[in-house]
């Protein structure tokens, strides 16, 4: 089932799966993905009402304005708006990659409203020291100027478009690509292009400091289940897991999109047990 919400004048698209009477669960995808990344889990999860968003600039949701930015904390407000429109006072969150980082910030911002927090292959956003702020801003401004006026790349067919996501630092696989490509591709008169906003590829003007991220983590007041494709990824969290006493970590070996691949049934089973636990209400 398709949904449409409004946030600051932007249309936020979403897809719903599961039991309408199940545990309310809002899901956020990763960078340059879309809510199609939750399609496999949506078909498998039991006991939840799963509503997965296309975050601003992704999938079928609107792009921010020409002078707009995509700082990670801005999407916490999207969660707040969507929950209000759904009439959800308390609900659970599920996030993958960048979406997991956003969910962590949201759970720290509104701890009284989040029942449970499920995270897939990520936990907290990357940080920067205070001293690095000037260079970060410089890089963002220079990068934005260099990209200004650049035409969106068009591919001759959808296969050529999809091939761009089969390589890179976090490549999709032949199993994970179809659901994301189906929602993220757009046909034009000249060929195929991605729906996602090119500004998503720009550096952030500022980043949170470790002290700020720790403040969010320490304020979370719900159980957290973090599933990692490799326990070695914990090194990316720069010790922040120590400040989340209700955090449980488990390994589900696979790629970065393991929740869309062979381990999907196992992931769904773990998440269903977590989100529908008796003490989750």
TORGU-10974 format. One record per residue: residue number from 1; x, y, z of N, C-alpha, C in turn. Coordinates in steps of 0.1 Angstrom, whole numbers, plus 5000, padded with zeros to 4 digits. Each point is the difference from the previous one (the first is absolute). Example, Ala and Ser with C-alpha at 12.3 -4.5 7.8 and 13.67 -1.06 7.14 Angstrom:
2
   num    n_X    n_Y    n_Z   ca_X   ca_Y   ca_Z    c_X    c_Y    c_Z
     1   5132   4943   5078   4991   5012   5000   5009   5012   5000
     2   4996   5011   4993   5009   5011   5000   4992   5011   5008
This chain:
281
   num    n_X    n_Y    n_Z   ca_X   ca_Y   ca_Z    c_X    c_Y    c_Z
     1   5008   4988   5000   4992   5012   5000   5009   5012   5000
     2   4997   5010   4991   5007   5012   4999   4994   5011   5009
     3   5009   5008   5006   4996   5011   5008   5007   5013   4996
     4   4994   5011   5003   5006   5013   4997   4998   5009   5013
     5   5011   5006   5004   5000   5009   5012   5006   5014   4996
     6   4998   5010   5008   5006   5013   4998   5009   5004   5011
     7   5011   5005   4996   5010   5006   5010   5006   5012   4994
     8   4997   5012   5007   5006   5012   4995   4997   5003   4985
     9   4989   4996   4996   4996   5002   4986   5005   4989   4990
    10   5007   4991   5005   5005   4989   4992   4991   4988   5001
    11   4998   4993   4988   4993   4987   5001   5009   4990   5004
    12   4996   4992   5010   5008   4988   5004   4993   4988   4997
    13   5005   4992   4990   4994   4988   4996   5003   4988   5009
    14   4992   4990   5001   5002   4989   5009   4993   4988   4995
    15   5004   4988   5004   4993   4987   4997   4997   4993   5013
    16   4989   4994   5001   4996   4993   5012   4999   4985   4997
    17   5005   4992   5010   4999   4985   4999   4995   4996   5014
    18   4995   4987   5001   4998   4994   5012   4985   5001   5005
    19   4999   4999   5014   4987   4999   5006   4996   5014   5005
    20   4988   5005   4995   4996   5013   5004   4998   5002   5015
    21   4998   4989   5007   4998   5000   5014   5013   4996   5007
    22   5011   4999   4993   5013   4996   5006   5007   5012   5007
    23   5011   4996   5005   5009   5010   5007   5003   5011   4990
    24   4998   5013   5003   5003   5011   4991   5015   5001   4998
    25   5005   4999   4988   5014   5000   4997   5003   5009   4988
    26   5009   5010   5002   5004   5009   4989   5014   4996   4996
    27   5002   4999   4987   5013   4995   4995   5007   5011   4991
    28   5013   5001   5002   5008   5010   4992   5011   4993   4993
    29   5002   5002   4987   5010   4994   4992   5013   5007   5000
    30   5010   4995   4993   5013   5006   5000   5002   5010   4989
    31   5012   5005   4999   5004   5011   4991   4998   4995   4985
    32   4993   5008   4992   4998   4997   4986   4991   4988   4998
    33   4995   4994   5010   4990   4989   4999   4986   5006   5000
    34   4990   4992   5003   4987   5004   5001   4992   4990   5008
    35   4987   5002   5002   4993   4991   5008   4999   4986   4994
    36   5003   4998   4988   5001   4987   4994   5009   4991   5007
    37   5010   5005   5007   5010   4992   5007   4993   4992   5012
    38   4988   5004   5003   4993   4992   5011   4989   4990   4994
    39   5000   5000   4987   4990   4991   4994   5001   4985   5004
    40   5013   4995   5000   5001   4986   5005   4995   4997   5014
    41   5004   5010   5009   4995   4998   5014   4985   5003   5001
    42   4995   5009   4992   4986   5003   5000   4992   4987   4997
    43   5005   4992   4991   4993   4988   4996   5002   4989   5010
    44   5010   5001   5009   5003   4990   5010   4996   5003   5014
    45   5000   5012   5004   4998   5004   5014   4986   4997   5004
    46   4998   4995   5012   4987   4997   5006   4998   5008   5013
    47   4988   5004   5002   4996   5007   5013   5003   5014   5000
    48   5004   5006   4988   5003   5015   5000   4992   5006   4989
    49   4998   5013   5001   4995   5008   4990   5011   5009   4995
    50   5007   4996   4989   5012   5006   4996   4997   5010   4989
    51   5004   5013   5003   4999   5011   4991   5014   5005   4997
    52   5005   4997   4988   5013   5004   4996   4999   5013   4991
    53   5009   5010   5004   5000   5013   4993   5010   5000   4989
    54   4996   5008   4989   5010   5006   4991   5005   5013   5007
    55   5011   5001   5005   5005   5012   5006   5001   5011   4990
    56   4999   5013   5004   5001   5011   4990   5012   4998   4991
    57   4998   5002   4987   5011   4999   4990   5001   4986   4995
    58   4993   4990   5005   5001   4986   4996   4987   4995   4995
    59   5001   4990   4991   4988   4993   4996   4989   5009   4994
    60   4988   4999   5005   4989   5008   4994   4997   5012   5009
    61   5008   5003   5010   4999   5012   5008   5005   5012   4993
    62   4996   5012   5004   5004   5012   4994   5015   5003   5004
    63   5007   5008   4991   5013   5005   5003   4999   5012   5008
    64   5010   5003   5008   5001   5013   5007   5002   5011   4990
    65   4999   5012   5004   5001   5012   4991   5014   5000   4994
    66   5002   5009   4990   5013   5001   4994   5011   5004   5010
    67   4996   5008   5010   5010   5004   5010   4999   4991   5012
    68   4992   4990   5000   4999   4991   5011   5011   4990   5002
    69   5001   4995   5012   5010   4990   5004   4994   4987   5005
    70   5009   4990   5002   4995   4987   5004   5009   4996   5013
    71   5000   5009   5010   5006   4997   5012   4993   4989   5007
    72   5007   4991   5007   4993   4988   5005   4990   5003   5011
    73   5002   5010   5007   4990   5003   5011   4987   5006   4995
    74   5000   5005   4987   4987   5005   4995   4990   4989   4998
    75   5004   4988   4998   4990   4989   4999   4994   4996   5013
    76   5005   5004   5011   4993   4998   5013   4987   5007   5000
    77   4999   5012   4994   4988   5007   4999   4990   4993   4991
    78   5005   4993   4989   4991   4992   4991   4993   4989   5008
    79   5007   4993   5009   4995   4990   5008   4989   5006   5009
    80   5002   5011   5006   4991   5007   5009   4987   5003   4992
    81   5001   5006   4988   4989   5004   4992   4991   4988   4996
    82   5007   4989   4995   4993   4988   4995   4993   4994   5012
    83   5006   4998   5011   4993   4994   5012   4988   5008   5004
    84   5001   5013   4999   4988   5009   5004   4989   4997   4990
    85   5003   4999   4987   4989   4998   4990   4994   4986   5001
    86   5008   4991   5005   4995   4986   5002   4992   4999   5013
    87   5001   5010   5009   4994   4999   5013   5007   4991   5010
    88   5013   4998   4997   5008   4991   5009   5007   5008   5011
    89   4995   4998   5012   5007   5006   5012   5013   4993   5004
    90   4999   4986   4999   5012   4992   5003   5001   4989   4989
    91   5012   4998   4995   5003   4991   4989   5014   4996   5001
    92   5004   4990   4991   5013   4995   5000   5007   5005   4987
    93   5013   4999   4999   5008   5005   4989   5009   4988   4995
    94   5001   5000   4987   5009   4990   4993   5008   5008   4990
    95   5014   5000   5001   5008   5007   4990   5011   4992   4994
    96   5003   5002   4988   5012   4994   4993   5010   5010   4997
    97   5013   4998   5003   5011   5009   4996   4997   5014   5004
    98   5000   5010   4991   4997   5014   5004   4987   5001   5007
    99   4990   4992   4996   4987   5000   5007   5001   4996   5014
   100   5009   4990   5003   5003   4996   5014   5005   5012   5008
   101   5009   5007   4994   5006   5012   5007   4989   5010   5004
   102   4991   5003   4990   4989   5009   5002   4991   4995   5011
   103   4997   4987   5000   4992   4994   5011   5006   5001   5014
   104   5013   4999   5000   5007   5002   5013   4998   5014   5005
   105   5002   5010   4992   4998   5014   5003   4985   5002   5005
   106   4991   4994   4992   4986   5002   5003   4996   4994   5014
   107   5006   4988   5003   4997   4994   5013   5005   5008   5011
   108   5011   5007   4998   5006   5009   5010   4993   5013   5001
   109   4993   5004   4989   4993   5013   5000   4986   4998   5007
   110   4994   4989   4997   4986   4998   5005   5000   4986   5008
   111   5008   4999   5010   5001   4987   5007   4986   4995   5006
   112   4991   5009   5003   4988   4996   5006   4990   4994   4989
   113   5004   5001   4988   4990   4996   4989   5005   4987   4993
   114   5012   4996   5002   5006   4989   4992   4999   4987   5009
   115   4993   4990   4996   4999   4988   5007   5012   4991   4999
   116   5004   4998   4988   5012   4991   4997   5007   5005   4988
   117   5013   4998   5000   5009   5005   4989   5007   4988   4994
   118   4997   4998   4987   5007   4989   4993   5010   5007   4989
   119   5012   4995   5000   5010   5007   4992   5007   4989   4991
   120   5002   5003   4988   5007   4990   4990   5013   5006   4995
   121   5011   4994   5004   5013   5003   4995   5005   5014   5003
   122   4994   5008   5009   5005   5013   5004   4993   5004   5013
   123   5006   5010   5006   4996   5004   5013   5000   5015   5002
   124   5011   5007   4999   5001   5014   5002   5007   5007   4988
   125   4997   5013   4998   5006   5007   4989   5015   5002   5002
   126   5007   5002   4989   5014   5004   5001   5001   5014   5007
   127   5011   5003   5006   5001   5012   5007   5013   5008   4996
   128   5001   5012   5005   5012   5008   4997   5003   5008   5012
   129   5013   5002   5002   5004   5009   5011   4997   5014   4997
   130   4999   5008   5010   4998   5015   4998   5010   5006   4991
   131   5012   4996   5001   5011   5006   4992   4999   4997   4985
   132   4992   4989   4997   4999   4997   4986   4988   5007   4993
   133   4993   5008   5007   4988   5006   4995   5003   5010   4988
   134   5010   5008   5001   5002   5010   4989   5003   4992   4986
   135   5008   4990   5001   5003   4992   4987   4988   4993   4995
   136   4992   4995   5010   4987   4993   4996   4991   5010   4992
   137   4999   5012   5005   4991   5010   4993   5006   5004   4987
   138   5013   5002   5000   5007   5003   4987   4998   4989   4990
   139   5002   4988   5003   4998   4989   4991   4985   5000   4994
   140   4991   5002   5009   4986   5000   4996   4997   5011   4990
   141   5005   5012   5003   4997   5011   4991   5007   4998   4986
   142   5012   4996   5000   5008   4997   4988   4993   4989   4992
   143   4996   4990   5007   4994   4988   4993   4986   5004   4994
   144   4993   5008   5007   4987   5005   4995   5002   5008   4988
   145   5009   5009   5000   5003   5009   4988   5004   4992   4988
   146   5008   4989   5003   5005   4992   4989   4989   4992   4993
   147   4990   4997   5008   4989   4992   4995   4989   5008   4994
   148   5000   5013   5003   4989   5009   4995   4999   4999   4985
   149   4988   4999   4995   4998   5000   4985   5003   4987   4993
   150   5006   4990   5008   5003   4987   4993   4988   4993   4997
   151   4999   4995   4988   4988   4992   4995   5000   4987   5007
   152   4987   4995   5002   4998   4987   5005   5004   4989   4990
   153   5007   4990   5004   5005   4990   4991   4988   4991   4996
   154   4999   4998   4987   4990   4992   4994   5006   4987   4994
   155   4994   4989   5003   5005   4987   4995   4991   4994   4989
   156   5006   4993   4990   4992   4996   4989   4989   4990   5003
   157   5001   4992   5011   4990   4991   5004   5001   4998   5015
   158   4990   4993   5005   4999   4998   5015   5011   4990   5005
   159   5005   4991   4991   5010   4991   5004   5013   5008   5003
   160   5003   5010   4991   5012   5008   5001   4999   5009   5013
   161   4988   5005   5003   4998   5007   5012   5002   4992   5012
   162   4994   4988   5000   5001   4991   5012   5015   4996   5002
   163   5008   4999   4989   5014   4995   5002   5008   5010   5008
   164   4996   5012   5001   5007   5010   5008   4999   4997   5015
   165   4990   4993   5004   4998   4996   5014   5006   4987   5003
   166   5006   4993   4990   5006   4987   5003   5015   5001   5002
   167   5004   5012   5001   5014   5003   5003   5001   5012   5010
   168   5012   5002   5006   5002   5011   5009   5002   4995   5014
   169   5001   5009   5010   5004   4996   5014   4990   4991   5006
   170   4987   5002   4997   4989   4991   5006   4991   4996   4989
   171   5005   4991   4991   4993   4996   4988   4987   4991   5003
   172   4990   5002   4992   4989   4991   5001   5003   4987   4993
   173   4993   4989   5003   5002   4987   4994   4988   4998   4991
   174   5001   4989   4993   4989   4996   4990   4987   4998   5008
   175   5001   4997   5013   4988   4998   5008   4994   5013   5005
   176   5009   5009   5004   4995   5012   5007   4997   5011   4990
   177   5006   5000   4988   4998   5011   4990   4986   5001   4995
   178   4993   4990   4996   4987   5002   4993   4990   5009   5008
   179   4998   4997   5013   4990   5008   5007   5004   5015   5001
   180   5013   5003   5001   5005   5014   5001   4999   5006   4987
   181   5005   4993   4990   5000   5006   4986   4985   5003   4995
   182   4991   4990   5003   4986   5002   4995   4994   5013   5006
   183   5004   5004   5012   4994   5012   5006   5008   5012   4997
   184   5013   4998   4997   5009   5011   4999   5003   5005   4986
   185   4995   4992   4990   5003   5003   4986   4989   5009   4994
   186   5004   5008   4991   4990   5009   4993   5003   5000   4985
   187   4990   4998   4992   5002   5000   4985   4998   5014   4995
   188   5009   5004   4991   4998   5013   4993   4999   4998   4985
   189   4999   5011   4993   4999   4999   4985   5014   4995   4995
   190   5010   5002   5007   5014   4997   4995   5005   4987   5006
   191   4994   4994   5010   5005   4988   5006   4995   4998   5015
   192   5009   4996   5008   4997   4997   5014   5009   5008   5009
   193   4994   5005   5012   5009   5007   5010   4994   4997   5014
   194   5008   5003   5010   4996   4998   5013   4990   5011   5005
   195   4991   4997   5008   4991   5010   5006   5006   5008   5011
   196   5010   4994   5006   5007   5007   5012   5006   5013   4996
   197   5000   5009   5010   5005   5014   4998   5015   4999   5000
   198   5006   5006   4990   5015   5000   4999   5007   5007   5011
   199   4992   5009   5007   5006   5007   5012   5003   4991   5011
   200   4994   4988   5000   5003   4990   5011   5015   4996   4999
   201   5006   5002   4989   5014   4996   4999   5010   5011   5005
   202   4995   5011   5004   5008   5011   5005   5004   4998   5014
   203   5012   5005   5004   5004   4999   5014   4991   5009   5009
   204   4998   4996   5012   4993   5008   5010   5007   5013   5003
   205   4993   5011   5003   5007   5012   5004   5006   4998   5014
   206   4993   4993   5009   5005   4998   5013   4997   4985   5004
   207   5007   4995   5009   4998   4987   5006   4999   5001   5015
   208   4993   4991   5006   4999   4999   5015   5013   4996   5006
   209   5003   5005   5012   5012   4997   5007   4997   4987   5008
   210   5011   4993   5004   4997   4988   5008   4992   5002   5013
   211   5002   5012   5006   4993   5004   5012   4985   5001   4997
   212   4997   5006   4989   4986   5001   4996   4993   4987   4998
   213   5007   4991   4992   4994   4987   4997   4998   4992   5013
   214   5010   5001   5009   4999   4993   5013   4987   5005   5008
   215   4997   5012   4999   4989   5006   5007   4987   4993   4995
   216   4999   4998   4987   4988   4993   4994   4999   4986   5005
   217   5012   4993   4999   5000   4986   5004   4996   4997   5014
   218   5006   5009   5009   4997   4998   5014   4985   5003   5004
   219   4993   5007   4991   4986   5003   5003   4990   4990   4995
   220   5005   4990   4993   4991   4990   4995   4995   4992   5011
   221   4987   4998   5000   4993   4993   5012   4992   4988   4995
   222   5006   4992   4991   4993   4988   4995   5010   4989   4997
   223   4995   4988   4999   5009   4989   4995   5005   5003   4986
   224   5012   4996   4997   5006   5002   4987   5006   4986   4995
   225   4996   4996   4988   5006   4989   4994   5008   5004   4987
   226   5013   4998   5001   5008   5003   4988   5006   4988   4994
   227   4996   4998   4987   5004   4988   4992   5011   5005   4991
   228   5012   4993   5000   5011   5004   4992   5004   4989   4990
   229   5004   5004   4988   5004   4990   4991   5014   4995   5003
   230   5007   5007   5009   5013   4996   5005   5003   5007   5013
   231   5003   4993   5010   5002   5007   5013   5012   5010   5000
   232   5008   4998   4990   5011   5010   4999   4995   5014   4997
   233   4988   5001   4995   4994   5013   4998   4998   5009   5012
   234   5001   4993   5012   4999   5008   5012   5011   5010   5002
   235   5011   4998   4993   5011   5010   5001   4995   5014   4994
   236   4990   5000   4992   4995   5012   4994   4992   5009   5010
   237   4997   4994   5011   4991   5007   5010   5008   5007   5010
   238   5013   5000   4999   5009   5007   5009   4996   5000   5015
   239   4996   4988   5004   4997   4997   5014   4987   5005   5005
   240   4991   5005   4991   4987   5005   5004   4991   4989   5006
   241   5003   4988   4996   4991   4989   5005   5001   4998   5015
   242   5011   5005   5006   5001   4999   5014   4991   5009   5008
   243   4994   5010   4993   4991   5010   5006   4986   4996   4998
   244   4997   4989   4994   4986   4995   4998   4998   4987   5008
   245   4997   5000   5012   4999   4988   5009   4990   4990   4995
   246   4990   5004   4993   4989   4991   4995   5003   4995   4986
   247   5012   5000   4996   5004   4996   4987   5004   4986   4999
   248   4994   4992   4991   5004   4986   4997   5005   5000   4986
   249   5012   4993   4998   5006   5000   4987   5001   4985   4996
   250   4997   4997   4987   5001   4987   4995   5005   5001   4985
   251   5007   4989   4996   5005   5000   4987   4991   4991   4991
   252   4998   5006   4988   4993   4992   4989   5009   5001   4988
   253   5009   4991   4998   5010   5001   4989   4993   5002   4987
   254   5006   5009   4992   4995   5003   4987   5006   5013   4995
   255   4994   5006   4990   5003   5013   4995   4994   5011   5007
   256   5002   5012   4996   4995   5012   5007   4984   5000   5000
   257   4995   4994   4989   4985   4999   4999   4995   4986   5003
   258   5006   4994   5011   4997   4986   5003   4985   4998   5003
   259   4993   5011   5004   4985   4998   5002   4992   4999   4988
   260   5007   5001   4988   4993   4998   4987   5005   4987   4993
   261   5009   4993   5006   5007   4989   4994   4997   4987   5006
   262   5008   4990   4999   4997   4986   5005   4997   5000   5015
   263   5006   5009   5009   4997   5000   5014   4986   5006   5003
   264   4993   5005   4990   4987   5008   5003   4991   4992   5009
   265   4997   4987   4998   4991   4993   5009   5005   5000   5015
   266   5013   4998   5002   5006   5001   5013   4998   5014   5006
   267   5003   5010   4992   4999   5014   5005   4985   5002   5004
   268   4991   4996   4991   4986   5002   5003   4995   4993   5013
   269   5005   4988   5002   4997   4993   5012   5005   5007   5013
   270   5013   5005   4999   5005   5007   5012   4993   5013   5002
   271   4997   5007   4990   4993   5013   5002   4986   4998   5005
   272   4993   4990   4994   4986   4998   5005   5000   4997   5015
   273   5009   4991   5004   5001   4997   5014   5003   5012   5009
   274   5009   5008   4995   5004   5012   5007   4988   5010   5001
   275   4994   5004   4989   4990   5010   5000   4987   4996   5006
   276   4997   4987   5000   4987   4995   5006   5002   4995   5014
   277   5011   5001   5006   5003   4995   5014   4990   5006   5009
   278   4996   4993   5010   4989   5004   5010   5002   5013   5007
   279   5013   5003   5002   5003   5012   5008   5001   5012   4990
   280   4997   4999   4987   5001   5011   4991   4989   5010   5000
   281   4989   4997   5008   4989   5009   5000   5000   5011   5009
